[in-house]
Amino acid sequence: MKRAYRYQAIDRAGRPRMGTVQAENPLEAQRLLQAQGYLVQQLVEVREPRTSSAVRGDPTPPTRVAASLRWESADVNDRVLALFFAQLASFLKAGYTVADAFEHLRHRVLDRRLQHACAELSRVAQRGGRLSEGMAQFPQLFPAFTIGALRAAEVSGYLPDAASRLADYFEERWRRRLWFWMPRLLLINGILVVPLLAPASAAFVMGLKLYSESPNLTPLEAVLRAWGALVLRYGVPFWLIVLLLWLAGRWLMRSARLEGWRSAVSLMVPYLWGYSDWIRARALQMFIEHLMRLMNAALMPATAWELAAHATPNRAIAEGLLRVKFGVGERAEPIDALIARTGLFPPEEVALLSTGMQTGDVVGMLGRLAQMYEARCEQAARLYRFSLVRFAVLLLILTIGANCIGFYRGYFDNLFQTVDEWMGTP
């Protein structure tokens, strides 16, 4: 069945040309245009609009990211997504069709929302629809970059590898968050313990005074009563403020409209050394890996660039990549110039790609660059783990320091005055 493809190209005279061509697949469309003497710059399938959102659009995604779209995360946690994509990759590598794979997955996943999604995706595949278009119906379950990764894989024929790569990414991100258990435990401990222990000395002094004024109380009862009053006065408001801050932070972390801001901040957070480096390196590594596979499948550079950008797991980096546009006609640029214009790659890496352009080995140089970023990810992971230990030690020092300050301040502020009043001295 032939499909319509919209193209931008340059003819033999160097003039830009635009139009549509009928072909069964993008490779045939490219051959037809080359036979006419056209140098194709961009090739986009034109799909007729339908009522279902599962079949709307073309293989090249929109060049702008909707502010309300959840790009990096979804309502399903990373561990569940890692297991989901690992099973999908296993089924596809074993030779199952996409429809059969999701039919089997429907009985394996435990999340009811994923069960419903698998049933719908199986029906979409049986009707001949694209997997990425079917997954786009469930933005609350699948982050936008996963849909972009599978869309790129569908176009170039590496769907099992793309699903396996997504499983590795979500498992890696889940493990990074597990490493945060020690700082999280110490932070919770400090929030709960400091308001209880810091007023201990002040409670002791006030308890002595209360005991002198109330003969019916035992010394222990007087101290406990004074301690409870201090906790109610200072501790409870402190816990309420922390609770409000936690709720506000949770809302900020889950808001889709603020995801671009969170993505940008995550690339420059200074107190978690290694984490921002890992986010940047992993995002660029996945972009380069998809770009390499797409160009190796003979897709046009502009189409390959947009597909790879939409498969990048960091929203800020993806938006930066999508802002770089391919020129047409006399303004057409090679891919190394586009890489340089992003500002995301150092000059030596741009030079590496320039050499690939000159020698005709762009795909090979992209593969080498992807390997270099994989090594950076491993180095950043080691640094991140070490930085978490330092962060945990810092939290422990701050907790001990807050308790000491509260204890000694309560002691010196109240002890002498209370003793003088208790002893009756002027």
GUZATI-835876 format. One line per field, with one value per residue (C-alpha): x, y, z. Coordinates in pm, 1 decimal. Layout:
X X,...
Y Y,...
Z Z,...
***
This chain:
X 0.0,148.8,162.6,212.1,536.0,595.7,951.1,1190.8,1477.7,1733.4,1737.7,2042.8,2041.3,2050.8,1692.5,1474.5,1184.4,882.4,603.2,467.2,558.4,377.8,577.8,540.7,809.1,1053.5,1343.7,1145.6,1035.3,1396.9,1503.2,1227.8,1332.7,1700.2,1612.5,1471.6,1800.0,1677.8,1896.0,1639.4,1661.8,1346.5,1092.5,770.0,484.0,144.9,-128.6,-496.8,-659.4,-883.5,-1102.1,-877.4,-569.6,-392.7,-362.2,-318.0,1.8,309.8,632.7,811.2,695.6,604.8,903.4,774.6,712.4,374.4,407.0,143.7,313.2,493.0,825.5,1045.1,814.6,467.0,230.0,401.3,729.4,1062.6,1086.7,751.0,843.9,1179.9,1011.1,746.8,993.0,1224.3,941.2,835.4,1191.6,1212.5,889.6,994.1,1341.4,1181.5,985.9,642.5,439.6,366.1,0.5,89.8,354.8,107.8,-157.2,83.2,201.4,-157.1,-157.6,189.8,178.7,17.1,-78.6,-440.3,-374.0,-94.5,-319.9,-577.1,-304.8,-165.8,-508.8,-559.0,-206.5,-267.4,-583.2,-398.9,-127.4,-386.0,-545.0,-207.0,-149.1,186.1,290.7,409.0,75.5,-110.2,109.7,44.0,-311.3,-168.9,50.4,-10.2,162.2,435.6,663.7,679.1,1043.5,963.8,702.1,960.4,1216.4,972.5,861.3,1223.3,1270.9,959.4,1085.2,1428.3,1347.5,1518.4,1212.1,1338.6,1667.4,1485.5,1256.5,1558.9,1738.9,1439.2,1432.6,1801.8,1743.1,1451.8,1635.6,1940.2,1730.7,1552.1,1887.3,2010.0,1710.8,1759.3,2106.7,1941.3,1812.0,2080.9,2043.1,1664.9,1673.1,1901.3,1688.1,1369.7,1552.8,1667.0,1319.8,1164.4,1438.1,1562.0,1229.4,1219.7,1578.6,1675.0,1442.4,1552.7,1775.4,1520.7,1252.0,1468.3,1519.2,1153.3,1052.4,1250.8,1073.9,735.4,813.9,892.7,560.0,349.9,425.1,173.8,395.6,693.4,1017.0,975.3,616.2,716.0,998.5,776.1,502.9,749.8,899.4,554.4,472.0,794.7,733.3,380.9,510.7,806.5,805.8,451.2,470.9,806.3,658.6,360.7,593.5,797.1,475.5,361.5,703.6,694.9,348.7,458.8,773.4,573.1,341.9,637.1,796.3,477.0,357.3,393.6,403.7,708.7,893.3,1102.7,1221.7,1299.1,1490.5,1704.4,1772.4,1865.8,2150.7,2318.2,2231.6,2560.6,2500.0,2453.5,2786.3,2766.9,2389.0,2361.4,2660.3,2485.5,2159.9,2342.0,2564.6,2280.5,2050.8,2317.3,2423.0,2067.6,2024.6,2345.9,2261.4,1921.6,2067.9,2332.6,2074.8,1841.5,2115.6,2244.2,1893.6,1937.9,1683.5,1720.1,1932.0,1649.1,1403.9,1661.8,1749.3,1389.6,1315.4,1631.5,1562.4,1218.5,1383.7,1604.4,1509.1,1585.4,1329.5,1562.9,1820.2,1548.3,1408.6,1758.7,1809.0,1471.3,1548.5,1824.2,1667.9,1803.2,1837.6,1730.6,1887.9,2197.0,2144.7,2166.1,2420.1,2605.4,2527.3,2853.2,2757.8,2420.7,2588.1,2808.8,2512.8,2338.4,2606.7,2576.9,2892.5,3253.5,3466.1,3670.3,3354.9,3235.8,3577.2,3531.8,3205.7,3362.4,3623.8,3343.9,3176.1,3500.1,3583.1,3226.3,3207.9,2954.0,2769.9,3094.1,3194.0,2848.9,2889.3,3227.5,3082.6,2798.2,3056.5,3238.7,2918.6,2845.6,3183.0,3092.3,2770.2,2963.9,3208.8,2925.3,2749.2,3056.2,3091.9,2722.3,2739.7,3037.5,2864.9,2560.9,2785.1,2921.4,2568.6,2462.0,2755.0,2660.3,2302.8,2430.8,2655.7,2370.0,2137.0,2389.6,2471.4,2105.0,2055.1,2365.7,2267.7,1918.3,2048.1,2311.7,2097.2,1819.5,2073.5,2241.3,1926.0,1725.1,1944.8,2092.0,1774.4,1564.6,1811.2,1819.3,1440.3,1418.1,1674.9,1519.4,1843.5,1824.9
Y 0.0,329.5,628.4,998.0,1161.4,1533.8,1633.1,1925.9,1890.7,2072.6,2025.3,2010.2,2388.8,2438.9,2561.7,2444.2,2218.2,2105.9,1862.6,1512.3,1173.6,837.7,536.6,226.1,329.7,615.5,439.3,400.3,765.3,869.8,663.2,814.4,1167.1,1092.0,957.0,1302.4,1462.0,1589.0,1606.2,1529.1,1737.8,1623.1,1348.1,1326.3,1081.7,1248.4,1066.1,1137.4,1268.0,1022.2,1040.0,822.0,981.9,647.8,692.8,1069.0,1232.7,1122.2,943.3,1270.4,1418.4,1783.8,2013.5,2180.8,2019.6,2093.3,2256.7,2026.3,1708.7,1491.9,1427.0,1250.7,1076.0,930.9,799.0,458.2,431.6,355.4,-3.1,-98.7,63.8,-113.9,-451.9,-364.0,-269.6,-560.3,-806.3,-626.8,-645.1,-1015.2,-1094.1,-894.2,-1050.0,-1394.9,-1323.5,-1241.5,-984.0,-656.6,-755.6,-1094.6,-940.8,-699.0,-967.8,-1175.9,-870.6,-795.0,-1109.0,-1046.3,-689.0,-624.5,-258.6,-240.8,71.7,-105.7,-407.6,-184.1,-13.4,-348.4,-462.7,-141.2,-152.3,-509.9,-397.7,-102.6,-336.3,-579.3,-293.3,-207.6,106.2,220.3,121.6,474.4,622.9,374.6,453.3,823.4,754.0,688.0,990.1,924.8,584.3,639.8,946.6,1133.3,1046.5,671.9,724.2,917.6,638.0,374.0,598.4,629.8,253.7,182.4,399.4,234.0,-120.9,-160.6,-185.6,-475.9,-296.0,30.3,-143.0,-308.4,27.0,186.2,-98.9,-38.1,336.0,304.2,39.4,265.3,564.0,350.1,236.1,595.5,685.6,383.0,509.9,809.2,595.4,703.9,1083.2,1041.3,843.2,1096.4,1387.0,1231.4,1149.5,1509.5,1650.4,1422.9,1420.4,1781.6,1929.1,1654.2,1668.3,2032.6,2163.8,1894.4,2123.3,2403.9,2152.2,2031.6,2384.8,2479.9,2150.6,2234.2,2567.6,2404.2,2142.8,2415.9,2582.2,2261.6,2029.5,1772.9,1696.1,1465.4,1597.1,1365.8,1473.9,1840.5,1794.7,1597.3,1858.5,2137.0,1934.3,1872.9,2243.2,2330.3,2066.9,2199.8,2554.8,2501.1,2143.0,2116.4,2442.3,2327.7,1993.4,2168.7,2397.6,2096.7,1918.5,2219.2,2246.0,1873.8,1903.5,2207.1,2027.1,1720.4,1935.6,2107.6,1771.3,1632.7,1936.6,1882.2,2256.3,2299.0,1999.8,2214.8,2421.1,2105.0,1958.7,2269.8,2283.1,1913.9,1985.3,2229.7,2118.2,2166.0,1971.5,1632.0,1605.7,1354.2,1343.3,1632.8,1493.6,1158.2,1319.1,1518.6,1232.1,979.1,1216.3,1298.7,933.6,824.7,1107.6,1015.5,645.9,704.3,950.7,693.8,418.8,646.7,776.3,423.1,337.6,605.3,849.4,1211.3,1408.4,1647.3,1363.2,1161.8,1464.9,1535.0,1169.5,1134.9,1461.2,1333.9,1019.8,1223.6,1164.3,1515.8,1776.6,2077.1,1906.3,1781.5,2132.9,2265.5,2007.5,2083.2,2455.7,2381.1,2371.6,2232.4,2487.8,2429.9,2534.2,2747.0,2753.8,2373.9,2273.2,1948.3,1761.7,1858.3,2226.2,2154.2,1967.1,2269.5,2509.8,2324.3,2433.7,2095.2,1937.1,2047.0,2148.3,1826.9,1619.3,1847.2,1798.3,1421.2,1443.6,1680.7,1415.6,1161.6,1394.3,1434.8,1062.2,940.6,765.6,978.8,674.8,525.3,851.5,882.5,529.7,618.3,932.3,728.5,496.8,795.3,922.8,575.6,588.1,933.0,790.0,523.5,779.0,1012.4,722.4,649.2,1017.1,1041.0,748.7,903.7,1243.4,1086.1,961.2,1313.6,1453.3,1201.6,1298.8,1665.6,1591.8,1402.1,1693.4,1941.6,1724.4,1690.4,2061.6,2165.0,1946.2,2087.1,2447.1,2390.7,2210.2,2464.8,2764.7,2631.1,2565.7,2908.1,3108.7,2960.2,2787.2,3074.7,3279.1,2980.2,2871.0,3221.9,3236.5,2884.6,2954.5,3289.6,3482.0,3844.7
Z 0.0,-110.0,121.6,62.9,175.7,198.6,110.9,110.0,-134.6,-347.2,-723.1,-951.1,-987.1,-609.5,-584.9,-293.5,-386.8,-186.8,-266.9,-211.6,-353.0,-340.7,-218.8,-6.2,245.6,312.6,137.9,-184.6,-164.0,-124.7,-428.4,-641.8,-551.5,-609.0,-953.6,-1031.7,-930.4,-592.8,-281.0,-10.1,308.2,488.3,431.3,631.9,588.7,539.3,723.4,674.9,993.8,1176.5,1482.3,1695.3,1844.7,1806.8,1432.6,1402.4,1281.2,1086.4,1173.6,1237.5,1569.4,1619.9,1649.7,1966.8,2302.3,2459.7,2800.2,2950.7,2822.4,3076.4,2909.6,3167.1,3414.4,3448.0,3712.6,3694.7,3885.3,3720.8,3847.6,3695.7,3363.3,3363.5,3407.5,3147.7,2873.3,2960.1,2899.7,2580.9,2447.2,2532.0,2345.2,2038.9,2027.3,2049.1,1730.6,1871.3,1683.7,1857.8,1898.7,2051.1,2275.0,2433.4,2461.0,2669.1,2863.9,2959.8,3174.9,3321.5,3448.9,3786.3,3740.6,3619.8,3417.6,3230.9,3178.6,3010.6,2805.6,2688.6,2573.6,2377.0,2228.9,2115.4,1933.3,1776.1,1646.8,1508.1,1313.0,1163.4,1372.1,1503.0,1854.5,1932.1,1825.8,2044.6,2345.5,2294.6,2416.2,2763.8,2852.2,3223.1,3188.0,2931.7,2936.0,2606.1,2540.6,2552.7,2282.2,2081.2,2123.4,1999.5,1712.4,1599.2,1632.2,1425.9,1142.8,1131.2,1240.2,1578.8,1803.2,2023.5,2092.0,2168.0,2420.5,2582.0,2600.2,2770.7,3023.9,3099.2,3138.2,3381.5,3582.5,3600.9,3711.4,3970.9,4114.1,4131.7,4344.2,4566.7,4651.6,4816.5,5106.0,5354.7,5310.2,5307.9,5632.9,5803.2,5682.8,5819.7,6141.3,6178.6,6112.2,6373.8,6637.5,6654.6,6778.7,7044.0,7175.4,7127.1,7405.5,7653.6,7865.0,7864.5,7963.7,8252.7,8385.2,8341.7,8501.2,8813.7,8837.7,8781.6,9046.4,9300.2,9228.6,9223.3,9519.3,9389.1,9088.4,9096.6,8940.7,8641.0,8583.2,8602.0,8349.3,8111.4,8132.6,8055.6,7770.0,7619.9,7636.1,7451.1,7183.9,7130.1,7112.5,6879.9,6748.5,6614.3,6410.2,6274.6,6163.4,6004.7,5808.5,5693.0,5589.8,5385.1,5221.4,5139.0,4982.0,4780.7,4669.3,4569.7,4361.9,4196.1,4114.4,3960.8,3767.9,3393.6,3322.9,3547.0,3404.2,3171.6,3467.0,3669.4,3377.3,3343.2,3718.1,3730.1,3487.9,3726.6,4081.4,4271.9,4593.5,4431.1,4252.8,3972.7,3935.6,3691.3,3500.6,3471.6,3349.5,3081.7,2968.1,2952.8,2761.7,2502.6,2476.0,2396.2,2144.8,1965.0,1969.4,1808.5,1558.8,1460.0,1403.1,1208.9,981.4,934.1,805.6,534.9,678.6,586.4,838.5,931.8,992.9,1186.0,1399.0,1504.3,1576.5,1787.1,1973.6,2074.6,2214.8,2453.2,2820.0,2946.0,2841.6,2855.3,2633.4,2396.0,2357.2,2292.4,2017.7,1859.5,1844.7,1594.3,1247.1,922.6,647.3,287.9,-39.2,5.7,381.6,420.7,686.0,756.0,1074.0,1246.7,1210.8,1368.4,1654.8,1712.3,1711.0,1992.9,2238.8,2411.0,2271.2,2327.5,2024.9,2020.5,1978.0,1697.9,1535.2,1561.1,1365.9,1114.6,1044.8,999.2,748.6,555.9,550.5,494.1,831.6,1017.1,1153.2,1284.7,1454.4,1610.3,1747.3,1896.6,2050.0,2202.9,2361.4,2509.4,2667.6,2803.6,2981.6,3117.5,3257.3,3446.4,3583.5,3689.0,3863.7,4075.9,4164.3,4248.0,4490.6,4668.8,4682.6,4850.8,5132.0,5178.2,5171.6,5436.6,5658.4,5616.4,5726.0,6028.3,6129.2,6088.6,6297.5,6580.2,6560.5,6581.0,6886.7,7055.6,6983.0,7118.4,7425.3,7525.8,7442.6,7663.4,7934.6,7940.1,7872.8,8157.0,8409.9,8611.3,8621.0,8723.8,8993.6,9138.8,9151.1,9295.4,9568.4,9650.2,9602.4,9488.3
***
